Amino acid sequence: MPRYMLDTDSVSFALRAQGQVATRLLDHRPSEICISSITLAELRFGAEAKRSRKLHSLIGTFVDAVTVIAFDQSAADHFAAVAVSLARRG
């Protein structure tokens, strides 16, 4: 089961190699990472708005490696648990 659910900004930073997100992701197996279907929709929207095949390709490669979770009640509960865990780590 994935331990970390990334939001749209985090994935965007990772795909653009901005900040420390990409580096931190390399510290984890892809099986530990997930995104919500909402995040995927937002990423695809951004790539489509820019008409960027390169960005669509990067997104495709990324989502092939991680789990995409339907954002339902269970996903919301999972996200809350992960967010609290990370906040407690400080």
N, C-alpha and C positions, 0 to 999 in steps of 0.2 A: 504494500500500500504506500502511495506517495506520502512523503513527510512535508513537502513544501509546495504551496500553491502560489504561483507567481501572478501578479496583476499585469495589466497591459503595459504600464510604464516600465516595469522591471524587464519584461521580455523585449520591449523596444530598445531599452538601454543595452541589453545583452546583444541583440542583433546588430546594433550600431557600435558595439565595443566601447560604450561610454561608461564612465564610472567604474565601479568595482563589481558590478553584477556578473559580467561574463567570467571574470576571474573566480568569483565565489561559486558560480555554478560548476566550474570545473572541479571543485572539491567534492562534488556529489555525483552519484550514479544517476543516469537519466531516469531510472525506475523510482528514484526518490522525488522527482519533480513532476508537478502537474500544472495545468492551467484549466480554467473553466471554459466552457463553450462560449460564454460571453466575451472573455478575453480573446479567444480565437476570432470571433465575429468582429471585434473592434480592430484587431490586427489586419484582418482581411479587408475591412472597410478602408483603413488607412492606405493599404497597398493599392487598392482599387482607385481611391481618390487621387493617388499620385500616378496611377497607371504604370506602376513599376513591376515589371516581370521579375526583376532581380529581388525585390522585396517579397513578392509572392513565393519565389523559390526559397529564400531564406526561411520564411515562415513554414513552408512545407517541410523543409529539412528539420526544422526545430520540432514541429508537431509529430513528425515521424519518430522522434526519439523520446518524447515525453508522453504522459497520459493526458488526454483531454477529457474532462469530467463534465457531464451535463450539469448545468447549474440549477439543481432542484433543491429541495429542502435538505437532503442528505449532504449535498455539496456545500450548502451554506453552513451547515453544522460543522463540517470538516474544516472549512475555511476559518470559522470562528475559533476552533480548537487550535489550529496551527498558528493563527495570529496571536492568540493569548500566549501560547508557548514561546513564540519569538519575542513578544513584548516582555515576558518574564526574564528572558535571558539578558535583555538590555542591550 
